[in-house]
Amino acid sequence: MTIEVPSSEARAAAFIVRQTEIVAPPLVPELRLHLATEVTPLWYATERELQQLGLGMLSSGTEGEPLSSGTIPPPYWAFAWAGGQALARHVLDHPQLVAGRRVLDFAAGSGLVALAAAKAGAAFVTAADIDPFAGVAIAMNAALNGETIATQLDDLTTSEADVGWEVILAGDVCYDREMAARVIPWLRACARRGVTVLFGDPGRSYCPDAGVVELGRHAVPTSLDLEGREALETRILQLR
């Protein structure tokens, strides 16, 4: 039986191929991803493409009205961020953290951390993000690496904390005050229910100081365009 790919997903996949190259993140050479080599052109290209594809329509207002530039998700999926690289490296170096367990990669972006968990022997891996492009990119990256990753395009912070995951991995979620204020309490609620919650912190301003345990550190090569420096010292933290 032939399954037709929805036209919007097929066009999104073609867009990702045009705008990225297949490369291995510096700290995680075991994996290959569709990643952008330049920041600014892709940032604007994503906005145009979203409007053309009609993805992510406004939940309120005129039906069918395309997203405004202020609500279009930036293409986080196209970059291997320091927090995600460090967390992926930590998982691959310590596979016992995820082996045989049900794992969620929260705010997954490219799916790098989800792929690391799958490669380390997780029983089942879900990559969650709110960006439709991320969902397509994750599927493409999973296929590229021969791994099976489920995708979920939802804001999980609006749902119950107990949904069957045993491990939650969050690569880089404290870069924005509003996001951290929404995400950290939800992750803490998951931790209180017995879920192992790990996240990467490359020195973000809104990372919590209390209720965390440092498990390790990694020096992550990064881009001047993305971070304003060539490397970031990134901590692996467990939320308690």
Buried (B, 14 or more C-beta within 10 A) or exposed (E): EEEEEEEBBEBBBEBBEEBBEEBEBEBBEBBBBBBBBEBEEBBEBBBEBBBEBEBBEEEEEEEEEBBEEEEBBEBBBBBBBBBBBBBBBBBBEBBEBBBEBBBBBBBBBBBBBBBBBBBBBBEBBBBBBBBBBBBBBBBBBBEBBEBEBBBBBEEBBEEEBEBEBBBBBBBBBBBEEEBBEBBBEBBBBBBEEEBBBBBBBBBBEBBBEEEBEEEBEBEBEBBEEBBEEEBBEBBBBBBE
